[in-house]
Structures are given as C-alpha cells and as structure tokens.
Amino acid sequence: MMMSVPSVPGIRSLQLASTLLTRSPLLDRLAQLPACRSQLRQAPHYAPALNSCTVKRTYIRTSAPAMTYLGTAAPATATPDHLKGPAAVAYDFRSDTVTVPSPDMLAAMVQAPVGDDVFGEDPTIVALEHRVATLLGHEAALFCASGTMSNQLGIRTHLRGGAPHSVLADGRAHVHMWEAGGIAAHCGAKVIAVDVEGQHARGERAQPHLTAHDVELHAVPDDGDAHGAPTRLVCVENTLHGSVMPLADLKAMNEVAHAREIPVHMDGARLWHAAIQTGTELAEWGRLCDSISVCFSKGLGAPVGSALVGPATFIKRARHLRKMYGGGWRQAGVLAAAAMYALDNVFPLQLARTHKLAATLVEHLRRLGVKIENDPVDTNIVYADVSSVGLTANDWAKAAAEDVRDDAAPIHIFGGATGQIRVVMHYQLAEDAVDRLVTALERAIAAKVDA
Ligand SMILES: Cc1ncc(COP(=O)(O)O)c(C=O)c1O
C-alpha cells in the first residue's frame, strides 16, 4: 500500500512534512491510505479562522505511518538533541531566546492546520493574528518572522511620509541599538536617542525610562524650520532591560505625543512580562499605543515569530511592506501554532517563576556586594556589575564553565572584559540553576581574594 504513493524526496522535518500534508494532490493520495484516512479530522478550535478564509475544513493529523511514508520518522533510539527537551538549556542564562520547543509545543506544530498565508489562507496564522490583536485591544495583527521585522515594519508604516523626519527613543532601545540601523536604512529617519540610562545614573531623572517630559523636551516640531527633522514617531520599549514602564507613565506619554500628532509605537517584545508582573491586562497597554510589536520567541519559548499589532488599515499597509521586504510566507501556521501554544501555556503559567528566579539572584548578588544596574529588577533580566567585587564578567563565566557535571548541562553566561553582565531568566532553567550560578560567583570571588 505504501508503495502505491509516490515518494517525496527532500523532506526532512516534521514541520515541512506537516506543511506538505495539507496540499493536494498529496493530501488526496495520502487520504487513500487507511492509516492516514483514520487521521483525518475536523479542527473545531480553529473555527473562527476557518470561517474567515477559504481553506479546506478537513486536515490531516501528521501521523506516524504518514511520517514513515515520507521518510521522516526518527528511530526511537536516535532522538535529536532539540527534541530532548529543556535539559540542554537548563543552565543557560545568556538570553530568554535560547529556549527549545518542548515536545508538547512540537506536537502542536505538527498538528497545525496550514495554508498559503500570502493568500490569507493559513487558518492557524489567521487565528493567531486575531487572538493577538484582541489581547492587545487592537483591530488587527501581522505575524512576522522576528521582532526586528515587526518593529521595523511598524516604524516604516508610521513613517511613510518620507524624510526629513525623526524618531524619538530611549538611547538603549532595541529599535535604535540592535536592529542594524534599520530606521536609517528603511526610513531615512534620524533617531533622537535620549540618554535615559546616563541621566538616571547621574541622578538627573527619577524614572529609568522614557517619559512624557522627554517628548516635550526633545520632539522636533513641524514648524517650518528648514534645519529640523520633525518627529513623526515616539518608540517606547516595555519591558526595557527587564524594567516595566508603568501604565500611568505610558498614558502621560501618549497624551503629550498625541497632542503633537505624534503616534507611539511600543516594542513590547517582553510586554508579557510586564502584564504578569503588574497584573495589568495587555490591552490596557495596547490601547495606549498606536502600534505594538510582541515576540513569541523570547520569554514565551516559541522557536520563531513576532506580531505587529494596530488598526486594520495600518496592518494592511504593513502587510504590503512585509511582502516588499520578502517577508510574506506560506504555510507558516506550523510556527503560529508554537506561538499559540506559548500563549496558552507559557505566558499564563511560567513567567512569574522566571521573575522569582531573577529576584533570588538579586538577593544573592546584594548579599555578595555586587552592584545591580537595573535596580529594581522588575522581571526576568538582571544587569549586574561584578567589578564592584573586583571581578570581570570573564572571571564569573570562567568559574561557571569549570562547574562540569555528568548529570547536568554546563552553565552558560556571557563573559566580557569589564564587570558588566546581563543575566536572563527563562522558563526552561532548572530549579538549581541560580544556586549553581551563585556558587560559581562565590568561587570566583574567593579565587580573587586568594590570589
Ligand atoms: C526588546 C527587543 N526587541 C526586539 C528584539 C528583536 O527580536 P528578534 O531577535 O526576533 O529580531 C529583541 C531581541 O532580543 C529584543 O530584546
């Protein structure tokens, strides 16, 4: 029976196979197999999405027989590392992007109904976009490959009038510092980068984030002065370096910016953390912004994906630009399914624990006399300066790397020649991860004292 179906060369992943399984005529051929026919199913939980796009209502659950037929079933004895679960990243503090899809998340991906998203026919993406827009109190959303893409598309969509123009942002903002100069390249805009961190450290400002006052002070008016680049957008980041921008401050910022007819874009890659930490609905923040970018691949643990959220006309324009940038994708519902899984399971259930891990680390750092740079640490990211105990980040990283065990993965932290170090918590860290990290720091301090 298997021989009656043509072989499909070049299919190596479950995700790809799942994608292909939704296509005719392969789907029709597979449906002739009793083993596969028994796997055909309705997907009732995707009903809203199915109603809004013209795709088949019947999908195939990617089954073991089908996978075998496609030549992709992994032998039980050769489970690839990425399927072994979180053990490999259980002591990795470099970022919350290091998480691996859990077996349950992978199962959700494999079972996702998919279609061609450029045609608007991927029901899992349609469902995700609808859900994220609703969560954030907006009309529409656009599923994108990365946070950089959803930020830059959002900014470009706001700045479609063309130069001369400027964007006002915190000097540390990801959109300014870490997106490869995208604002200059895509929009030809000047960034007015406010030195929030320096001013806060010098005691020149109370709040450790961008404020309404910064907009009053630095936004360039569109007053006909030929020297200026009028400010057409304010970008905020929440959380920024793990710190929450309080809702009241965002509200004040929104009022001042809107009074100047300047929209507000939020890089909310980790807005999930702010929502959990403060018990504030995502939509409360969302409604105070004209557009928001959120990421599923940071603290939420999905392997890929972000969403740009905003009014329907805005998202329609952003979708057009996404295609121009080559970001239109096809059966990416396999990725949207991971994001859905993360929204259901990681967002509500796991983030508070990551904040607690960060708080525990902070307690130990204080006990040892290490300076905390982003004090108070609101969520899952700790910026420390171990030069306050005579160390460099490299000293700590070296002591951590020396903790070799047969029964546990090595500790990973970023090194560096200065004392500054960022330590990030994520939901796949082991219970004893912080203890191990602190013990390594104590050993590094002791070695310094002995030397
Ligand atoms: C606050 C923030 N925004 C945006 C991004 C960009 O996300 P991506 O790496 O998916 O492009 C990151 C990445 O870590 C981030 O930390």
PDBQT file of the ligand as one rigid body, heavy atoms in Angstrom, charges set to zero:
ROOT
HETATM    1  C1  LIG A 501      13.375  44.279  23.265  1.00  0.00    +0.000 C 
HETATM    2  C2  LIG A 501      13.649  43.563  21.981  1.00  0.00    +0.000 A 
HETATM    3  N1  LIG A 501      13.015  43.956  20.878  1.00  0.00    +0.000 NA
HETATM    4  C3  LIG A 501      13.208  43.361  19.691  1.00  0.00    +0.000 A 
HETATM    5  C4  LIG A 501      14.073  42.295  19.578  1.00  0.00    +0.000 A 
HETATM    6  C5  LIG A 501      14.306  41.690  18.225  1.00  0.00    +0.000 C 
HETATM    7  O1  LIG A 501      13.831  40.405  18.125  1.00  0.00    +0.000 OA
HETATM    8  P1  LIG A 501      14.415  39.386  17.024  1.00  0.00    +0.000 P 
HETATM    9  O2  LIG A 501      15.693  38.877  17.577  1.00  0.00    +0.000 OA
HETATM   10  O3  LIG A 501      13.330  38.363  16.935  1.00  0.00    +0.000 OA
HETATM   11  O4  LIG A 501      14.589  40.153  15.766  1.00  0.00    +0.000 OA
HETATM   12  C6  LIG A 501      14.758  41.823  20.704  1.00  0.00    +0.000 A 
HETATM   13  C7  LIG A 501      15.679  40.693  20.599  1.00  0.00    +0.000 C 
HETATM   14  O5  LIG A 501      16.184  40.152  21.544  1.00  0.00    +0.000 OA
HETATM   15  C8  LIG A 501      14.538  42.485  21.937  1.00  0.00    +0.000 A 
HETATM   16  O6  LIG A 501      15.175  42.111  23.046  1.00  0.00    +0.000 OA
ENDROOT
TORSDOF 0
